[in-house]
Amino acid sequence: YAHRMIGPMVPIRRQTEALKNGDYKARVTLRKRDAFRDLAEDLNELAQLLEEHEKSREPTAEASGEA
């Protein structure tokens, strides 16, 4: 039981650090019976939204005047 409660915190903390550092491709993968599964899914959704937002902010070749 303790392993299912404490174990997921390692990948969750790893993803949180990655997001803080701008790595929006990072995702958390937990086993089916791990605790905090909902939190991991929410973090993955947040990472996806941040990644999409970052891509939409990148200038395209047309927008920057390059051909």
Secondary structure, DSSP 4 states (H G I P E B T S, - for coil): -HHHHHTTHHHHHHHHHHHHTT-TT------TT-TTHHHHHHHHHHHHHHHHHHHHHSPPTTTTT--
